[in-house]
Amino acid sequence: MSALEKSPRWKKSTLEKLHPGEIPRWKTSALQKQRALETPRLRKSVLEKLRVGETPRWRNVRVGEKSTLEKVQSGETPPWRNSALENLRAAETARSRNTALEKLRAGETPRWRNSTLQKLRAVETPRLRNSALEKLRTGEAPRLRNSALEKLRV
């Protein structure tokens, strides 16, 4: 007896399982492709559309709208250029916001300086929390590990 016949998991091959005239599943996709090739294509390719004179879908800019190239050639500014132009015009006009330098001259503190000022003021005010050293001086036991305490005492 062969090893295949002995094993309990022995299965028939797909071809053996098939009823006469049935097509195996893995063959159907190939057949469908073949049939698709035989039938005339309903959709036109982009190239075919171009030959006929139709505009392909990716070219359908709103009807009557010029392409960017046409706009540039006619002297119009393309939309992606407008924002840059507006920015330039805004820079030319008097600036509404004062620069940090102007604020400094006027005596105002610029925004980026406020945080450092607050920190300085916080140092001037007495600290609310006692440091470990201060606690040691007063005789309070700070919440530290013993090893750290011993190091501080030495």
Summary of the structure (lengths in Angstrom):
residues: 154
radius of gyration: 41.5
end to end distance: 88.3
largest distance: 103.8
contacts: 227
relative contact order: 0.03
helix: 58%
strand: 0%
